[in-house]
Amino acid sequence: MNYHRIVVKLGTNLLTAGSDRLNLEIMASLVGQIAALHREGMDLVIVSSGAVAAGRHRLGPIKERKGLPFRQVLAAVGQSRLMDAYDQLLGWHEITIAQTLLTRADLTDRLGYLNAHNTLSALLELRVVPIVNENDVVAVDEIQEAIFGDNDNLSALVANLVNADLLTLLTDTAGLHTANPHLDPNAKLIECVERIDASVECLATESHSERSTGGMLTKIEAAKLATAAGVAVVIADGREPNVIVRLAHGESVGTHFQPLTSKLESRKRWLLSHPSKGRILIDSGAANALRQRNRSLLPAGITDVRGEFKRGDIAEVLDSDSGERIACGISNYSSVDIDAIKGVHSDRIMDILGHDNGSEVVHRDNLVML
């Protein structure tokens, strides 16, 4: 099986090779694989750790301090160095990158989620590779070594956000084993997990190090979150030759976690679980574009709007000719704004409203056909 949209999470121990600095040789190898897939037309998003390690190395031999503020200082110093490394390495392959700093709060807030989704979708459409990291200066969940864990769970949220096909959690171990492979020489790699239950979670023993806040437990938590949203997940050793390309082409490497549902069904359940705040009526041409061509909903095809709702609310989409409910989705515009721009071309949105939230009233990634 080949995948089209892939989120690649790169852990601290992998990027530093267990040292106190970024290992550019390893990073160049990983970036080269990502560039190869990019040339094949795949969409790639990188969720990268390593800012704290880069900051520690940049500050040099200073006295290490305990506590959250100092780790935030390290992250702030190291983030630019981390991004500079990616910019140079991917730039050599003529690929543009975009720094994307997120917090968990960004993805649980209604408008924050919509803004992040729209931005990442636009970047991918422009063939830009987003480099996502936890915004450590303002978010403390990961950096204080709490439950969040080294961007693992963030990568699962991002995979759901961008509607990814595959999430690869690349680390310095081969995957999930029957026992801790560092302690038990008889530990065997588990190649496939169909469902994450208590027995699987028991195998995920914590393995914190001073340079990484992640461990197998947080990777299992991330896999559980992503598979529930219909995303396939792999935990694998990032040092394996050409591992990202092999995984993208469906090769069995590491531990594979099967999605519990299709992405469509997961998305549909999520949208239908939230009450609709209003209705958008569209003409037959727009209805055909949604049904037959998997297009986004543009203002030109809208004939009327009913009810009152805000940007980021869920609205039903109805065929104005038949009155049939054909879709529901997250609206990029309020009902008042839609009433003002209905029937016009997208390039007139700014002139009419004085602001522009995108050319689509409902983006196809946020739209589910009923």
DABEL-V662232 format. One record per residue. N is the residue number from 1. OMEGA is omega in whole degrees, 0 to 359 (999 if undefined). Layout:
n=N omega=OMEGA
n=N omega=OMEGA
This chain:
n=1 omega=175
n=2 omega=179
n=3 omega=180
n=4 omega=183
n=5 omega=189
n=6 omega=171
n=7 omega=182
n=8 omega=178
n=9 omega=183
n=10 omega=184
n=11 omega=182
n=12 omega=182
n=13 omega=177
n=14 omega=185
n=15 omega=180
n=16 omega=186
n=17 omega=178
n=18 omega=182
n=19 omega=180
n=20 omega=182
n=21 omega=175
n=22 omega=179
n=23 omega=186
n=24 omega=178
n=25 omega=178
n=26 omega=180
n=27 omega=179
n=28 omega=179
n=29 omega=180
n=30 omega=179
n=31 omega=178
n=32 omega=178
n=33 omega=178
n=34 omega=179
n=35 omega=179
n=36 omega=178
n=37 omega=177
n=38 omega=178
n=39 omega=177
n=40 omega=179
n=41 omega=179
n=42 omega=174
n=43 omega=182
n=44 omega=171
n=45 omega=179
n=46 omega=170
n=47 omega=192
n=48 omega=167
n=49 omega=174
n=50 omega=183
n=51 omega=181
n=52 omega=179
n=53 omega=179
n=54 omega=179
n=55 omega=178
n=56 omega=181
n=57 omega=182
n=58 omega=181
n=59 omega=175
n=60 omega=187
n=61 omega=174
n=62 omega=182
n=63 omega=178
n=64 omega=181
n=65 omega=178
n=66 omega=173
n=67 omega=184
n=68 omega=184
n=69 omega=182
n=70 omega=178
n=71 omega=175
n=72 omega=175
n=73 omega=180
n=74 omega=180
n=75 omega=181
n=76 omega=179
n=77 omega=187
n=78 omega=185
n=79 omega=181
n=80 omega=178
n=81 omega=177
n=82 omega=180
n=83 omega=178
n=84 omega=178
n=85 omega=179
n=86 omega=181
n=87 omega=180
n=88 omega=184
n=89 omega=179
n=90 omega=176
n=91 omega=178
n=92 omega=177
n=93 omega=180
n=94 omega=177
n=95 omega=179
n=96 omega=178
n=97 omega=176
n=98 omega=177
n=99 omega=181
n=100 omega=179
n=101 omega=183
n=102 omega=169
n=103 omega=178
n=104 omega=179
n=105 omega=179
n=106 omega=186
n=107 omega=175
n=108 omega=175
n=109 omega=185
n=110 omega=182
n=111 omega=177
n=112 omega=178
n=113 omega=182
n=114 omega=179
n=115 omega=180
n=116 omega=179
n=117 omega=182
n=118 omega=180
n=119 omega=181
n=120 omega=178
n=121 omega=179
n=122 omega=178
n=123 omega=181
n=124 omega=177
n=125 omega=178
n=126 omega=179
n=127 omega=174
n=128 omega=178
n=129 omega=177
n=130 omega=173
n=131 omega=186
n=132 omega=175
n=133 omega=173
n=134 omega=178
n=135 omega=190
n=136 omega=184
n=137 omega=181
n=138 omega=180
n=139 omega=187
n=140 omega=186
n=141 omega=182
n=142 omega=193
n=143 omega=180
n=144 omega=176
n=145 omega=177
n=146 omega=190
n=147 omega=190
n=148 omega=166
n=149 omega=164
n=150 omega=176
n=151 omega=180
n=152 omega=181
n=153 omega=175
n=154 omega=180
n=155 omega=177
n=156 omega=178
n=157 omega=178
n=158 omega=179
n=159 omega=177
n=160 omega=181
n=161 omega=184
n=162 omega=179
n=163 omega=184
n=164 omega=174
n=165 omega=187
n=166 omega=171
n=167 omega=177
n=168 omega=177
n=169 omega=185
n=170 omega=185
n=171 omega=180
n=172 omega=173
n=173 omega=189
n=174 omega=182
n=175 omega=178
n=176 omega=181
n=177 omega=178
n=178 omega=176
n=179 omega=179
n=180 omega=184
n=181 omega=179
n=182 omega=183
n=183 omega=185
n=184 omega=181
n=185 omega=180
n=186 omega=180
n=187 omega=181
n=188 omega=178
n=189 omega=174
n=190 omega=188
n=191 omega=183
n=192 omega=176
n=193 omega=181
n=194 omega=180
n=195 omega=180
n=196 omega=179
n=197 omega=184
n=198 omega=181
n=199 omega=178
n=200 omega=180
n=201 omega=179
n=202 omega=180
n=203 omega=185
n=204 omega=180
n=205 omega=179
n=206 omega=179
n=207 omega=182
n=208 omega=171
n=209 omega=183
n=210 omega=181
n=211 omega=181
n=212 omega=177
n=213 omega=180
n=214 omega=177
n=215 omega=181
n=216 omega=180
n=217 omega=180
n=218 omega=177
n=219 omega=176
n=220 omega=177
n=221 omega=179
n=222 omega=179
n=223 omega=179
n=224 omega=180
n=225 omega=184
n=226 omega=181
n=227 omega=177
n=228 omega=179
n=229 omega=177
n=230 omega=181
n=231 omega=174
n=232 omega=184
n=233 omega=174
n=234 omega=169
n=235 omega=185
n=236 omega=177
n=237 omega=181
n=238 omega=179
n=239 omega=177
n=240 omega=181
n=241 omega=174
n=242 omega=190
n=243 omega=182
n=244 omega=179
n=245 omega=180
n=246 omega=179
n=247 omega=180
n=248 omega=180
n=249 omega=172
n=250 omega=181
n=251 omega=181
n=252 omega=176
n=253 omega=178
n=254 omega=180
n=255 omega=179
n=256 omega=176
n=257 omega=184
n=258 omega=176
n=259 omega=182
n=260 omega=181
n=261 omega=174
n=262 omega=178
n=263 omega=181
n=264 omega=182
n=265 omega=178
n=266 omega=180
n=267 omega=182
n=268 omega=180
n=269 omega=181
n=270 omega=181
n=271 omega=182
n=272 omega=179
n=273 omega=179
n=274 omega=182
n=275 omega=176
n=276 omega=182
n=277 omega=181
n=278 omega=182
n=279 omega=176
n=280 omega=180
n=281 omega=184
n=282 omega=180
n=283 omega=185
n=284 omega=179
n=285 omega=178
n=286 omega=178
n=287 omega=178
n=288 omega=179
n=289 omega=179
n=290 omega=185
n=291 omega=190
n=292 omega=189
n=293 omega=175
n=294 omega=182
n=295 omega=171
n=296 omega=178
n=297 omega=181
n=298 omega=182
n=299 omega=183
n=300 omega=183
n=301 omega=183
n=302 omega=180
n=303 omega=182
n=304 omega=176
n=305 omega=183
n=306 omega=183
n=307 omega=179
n=308 omega=178
n=309 omega=182
n=310 omega=172
n=311 omega=181
n=312 omega=176
n=313 omega=178
n=314 omega=179
n=315 omega=174
n=316 omega=177
n=317 omega=184
n=318 omega=172
n=319 omega=185
n=320 omega=180
n=321 omega=185
n=322 omega=185
n=323 omega=183
n=324 omega=175
n=325 omega=187
n=326 omega=183
n=327 omega=168
n=328 omega=183
n=329 omega=180
n=330 omega=185
n=331 omega=175
n=332 omega=183
n=333 omega=176
n=334 omega=179
n=335 omega=179
n=336 omega=179
n=337 omega=181
n=338 omega=179
n=339 omega=181
n=340 omega=185
n=341 omega=182
n=342 omega=178
n=343 omega=182
n=344 omega=177
n=345 omega=185
n=346 omega=183
n=347 omega=178
n=348 omega=184
n=349 omega=182
n=350 omega=181
n=351 omega=185
n=352 omega=187
n=353 omega=186
n=354 omega=174
n=355 omega=185
n=356 omega=178
n=357 omega=182
n=358 omega=183
n=359 omega=183
n=360 omega=172
n=361 omega=171
n=362 omega=179
n=363 omega=183
n=364 omega=179
n=365 omega=179
n=366 omega=184
n=367 omega=177
n=368 omega=177
n=369 omega=183
n=370 omega=999
